[in-house]
């Protein structure tokens, strides 16, 4: 039984651009006219209104502005942040670490090193999971090939 070598993972290039500032798709409204209700943000992000309120309550969301009637009014920057949080969730980062990261962001630029360390740790975890999944994929491919030749 001969196995095919797995591809080598190349490191993802890093840039000085903050991923929080770059959304995956264009915003529905231009800056300055970017006031979204919680239901609009829920529709845009796929998160529930309950989840958005919970994110705010636990400190994962920065302060969200309110209208004169007390309704939350989200901005394009909030949408960018939620997109980044979604990426962090996909990495398997714990909620506690995501909240810690959000706290570091709010504390300011002097926390760059701590943020970098937290993201590097998460990156190592993701690479380990990818390697594990590649091994699992190799087993599946072997079995599929076996049954295809039977």
C-alpha positions as CSV (number, residue, x, y, z in Angstrom):
1,X,0.0,0.0,0.0
2,X,1.6,3.2,-1.2
3,X,0.6,6.5,0.2
4,X,0.6,9.9,-1.5
5,X,2.6,12.5,0.3
6,X,0.5,15.3,1.7
7,X,1.1,18.8,0.3
8,X,3.3,21.1,2.4
9,X,1.4,24.0,3.9
10,X,3.0,27.3,3.0
11,X,2.8,30.1,5.6
12,X,0.1,32.7,4.9
13,X,1.8,36.0,4.1
14,X,1.2,38.7,6.7
15,X,0.7,42.4,6.0
16,X,0.4,45.5,8.1
17,X,-3.3,45.8,7.2
18,X,-5.6,45.1,10.1
19,X,-8.0,42.4,9.1
20,X,-10.8,44.0,11.2
21,X,-10.8,46.9,8.7
22,X,-11.4,44.9,5.6
23,X,-14.8,43.3,5.1
24,X,-15.3,40.4,2.8
25,X,-17.9,42.1,0.7
26,X,-19.0,45.6,0.0
27,X,-21.1,47.3,2.6
28,X,-24.8,47.9,1.9
29,X,-24.5,51.6,2.6
30,X,-21.6,54.2,2.4
31,X,-19.9,55.4,5.5
32,X,-21.7,58.3,7.0
33,X,-25.1,56.8,6.0
34,X,-24.3,53.4,7.7
35,X,-26.9,53.0,10.3
36,X,-28.3,49.5,10.6
37,X,-30.9,48.1,12.9
38,X,-30.2,44.8,14.7
39,X,-32.5,43.0,12.3
40,X,-30.6,44.3,9.3
41,X,-27.3,43.2,10.8
42,X,-28.8,39.8,11.6
43,X,-29.8,39.4,8.0
44,X,-26.5,40.7,6.6
45,X,-24.3,38.5,9.0
46,X,-26.5,35.5,9.4
47,X,-26.3,35.9,13.2
48,X,-29.4,36.1,15.3
49,X,-30.5,39.3,17.1
50,X,-30.1,37.3,20.3
51,X,-26.4,36.5,19.4
52,X,-25.7,40.1,18.6
53,X,-27.1,41.2,22.0
54,X,-25.1,38.5,23.7
55,X,-21.9,39.6,21.9
56,X,-22.5,43.1,23.2
57,X,-23.3,41.9,26.7
58,X,-20.2,39.8,27.1
59,X,-17.9,42.5,25.7
60,X,-17.2,40.9,22.3
61,X,-18.9,43.8,20.5
62,X,-17.6,47.3,21.0
63,X,-20.1,49.9,22.2
64,X,-23.0,50.0,19.7
65,X,-24.6,53.4,19.3
66,X,-28.3,53.8,20.0
67,X,-31.0,55.9,18.4
68,X,-33.0,58.5,20.4
69,X,-35.5,55.7,21.0
70,X,-32.8,53.3,22.4
71,X,-32.6,51.0,19.3
72,X,-29.1,49.8,18.5
73,X,-27.6,51.4,15.4
74,X,-24.7,49.4,13.9
75,X,-22.1,50.9,11.5
76,X,-20.0,49.5,8.7
77,X,-17.2,49.3,11.2
78,X,-19.4,47.1,13.4
79,X,-20.1,44.8,10.3
80,X,-16.3,44.6,9.7
81,X,-15.8,43.6,13.4
82,X,-18.5,41.0,13.2
83,X,-16.9,39.5,10.0
84,X,-13.6,39.2,11.8
85,X,-15.2,37.6,14.9
86,X,-16.8,35.1,12.5
87,X,-13.3,34.2,11.2
88,X,-12.1,33.8,14.8
89,X,-15.0,31.5,15.6
90,X,-14.1,29.4,12.5
91,X,-10.6,29.0,13.9
92,X,-12.0,27.4,17.0
93,X,-10.9,30.2,19.3
94,X,-12.7,30.1,22.6
95,X,-15.2,32.8,23.4
96,X,-13.0,33.9,26.4
97,X,-10.0,34.4,24.0
98,X,-12.2,36.3,21.6
99,X,-13.4,38.6,24.4
100,X,-9.8,39.0,25.6
101,X,-8.8,40.0,22.0
102,X,-11.7,42.5,21.9
103,X,-10.5,44.0,25.3
104,X,-7.0,44.3,23.9
105,X,-8.3,46.2,20.9
106,X,-10.2,48.6,23.1
107,X,-7.1,49.2,25.2
108,X,-5.3,50.6,22.3
109,X,-2.2,50.3,20.2
110,X,0.1,49.5,23.1
111,X,-1.5,46.0,23.1
112,X,-0.3,45.0,19.6
113,X,2.2,42.5,20.9
114,X,-0.4,40.8,23.1
115,X,-2.8,40.7,20.2
116,X,-0.2,39.3,17.9
117,X,0.7,36.5,20.5
118,X,-2.9,35.6,20.9
119,X,-3.4,35.3,17.1
120,X,-0.2,33.4,16.6
121,X,-1.3,30.9,19.2
122,X,-4.6,30.5,17.4
123,X,-2.8,30.1,14.1
124,X,-0.7,27.3,15.5
125,X,-3.9,25.6,16.7
126,X,-5.4,26.0,13.2
127,X,-2.3,24.5,11.5
128,X,-2.4,21.5,13.9
129,X,-6.1,20.9,13.1
130,X,-5.4,21.2,9.3
131,X,-2.6,18.7,9.6
132,X,-4.9,16.3,11.5
133,X,-7.6,16.8,8.9
134,X,-5.1,16.2,6.1
135,X,-4.2,12.8,7.7
136,X,-7.9,12.0,8.0
137,X,-8.5,13.0,4.4
138,X,-5.6,10.7,3.3
139,X,-7.3,7.8,5.0
140,X,-10.6,8.6,3.3
141,X,-8.9,8.9,-0.1
142,X,-7.2,5.5,0.5
143,X,-10.5,3.9,1.3
144,X,-12.3,5.5,-1.6
145,X,-9.6,4.3,-4.0
146,X,-9.8,0.8,-2.4
147,X,-13.6,0.6,-3.0
148,X,-13.3,2.1,-6.5
149,X,-10.9,-0.7,-7.5
150,X,-13.0,-3.4,-5.9
